[in-house]
Amino acid sequence: MSEPIAVLIACPTGEPAESLARALVEAGLAACVNRLPGVRSTYRWKGEVVTDEEDLLVAKSTREGFAALERFVLARHPYEVPEIVALPIVAGHAPYLAWLEASVDAS
């Protein structure tokens, strides 16, 4: 059995986030991607503190498929250093987790 994860990916708002979310699911790298618009991110970049509006993608995938998901995002993401952070899903509704695992191609 594979290990389910939730991958956080901050994106420019609108179409870039929508396209990436759809592409991840179409490629079989995520079972589902939630797009949370209107996230305000404050961070340090090149010596300055910056605040931007972003969309946060929450991609449900598997630990085994993370490397492929990461490569996919890096090849398509407009940021120089995109946020791609995987968090373990330690428990969940068993039928949902079974669907998640069946929906992700970890090869």
N, C-alpha and C positions, 0 to 999 in steps of 0.2 A: 504494500500500500504506500502511496506517495504521501508526502507531507504538504498540506495546504498552506499557502502563504497569501498575504495581501501586500501588494506592491504599490507604494505611493510614488506618483510621478507628477511633479509640478510642471505646468505647461502655460504658454501664452493663452490668453482667453480666446474663446470662440472656435473658429475653424481648425486651427492647429490641434487643439485638444480633441475636438470631435473626430477629426481624421485619424489621429493616433489611436484613440479608443476603439474605433471601428476596425482599424487595421490589425490591432492586437487580437481581437476576437476572430476576425476572418482568417488570420494566420494560424489559429489554434494555439496561440501562446497564452491566452487568458480565456477563462470560461465566461467571465462577465467583467465589464469595466464600468464603474460608477464615475460620473463626471460631476464634480462639485464646483459650480461656478462661484465667482465672487470671493475667493480666498484672498486675503491680504497677507502678503509675505514680506517680512522685514529681515534683511540679511546684510552681511558684510561682503562687498564685492570690490576687488581692486582698491582696497583702502578706504572705501566709502560705505556708509550705512545707507541702504536703499530700501524703499518700500514700493512694491508693485502689486497690482491686481493680477491674479493668476487663476486658472482652473486647476483643481487637484483631481487627478485620476487615481482611483483605487481599483487596481487590477487584481482579480482573484485568479491565482495560478497555483503552481506547485514548486516546491523547492528544486526538484529535479529539472524543471523547465526554466528556472530563473536565468541561467547563463544565456540561453537562446533569447529570452525576453529582453534581457539587458542589451545584447548585441543589436537586436531589432530596434529598440528605442534609440540607442546611440546613433544608429545609421539614419534615423529620421527626425530626431529632435533638433529644434533650432538653437537651443542653448549650448554654449561652450562647455559648461559643466552641469548637465541636468541632474536633478534629484531623482534617483532611482533607489528606493529604500524598501527592502523586504522585511515584513513582520510576520512572525509565525501565527497561524491560527491554531490556538491550543485546544479549542473545543468548538463544536458546532452541531447543527441539526444533521444527523447521519445521512438522510437522503440527499440533502443539499451538498454535503461534502463528497458523496459518491458521484453526484452529477458533475461537480467541479472537476474531480479527478478524471472522469470519463470524457470531459469536454476539452481537456488540455492535452496537446501532443507534446510530450517531453523529449521527443527524439531529436 
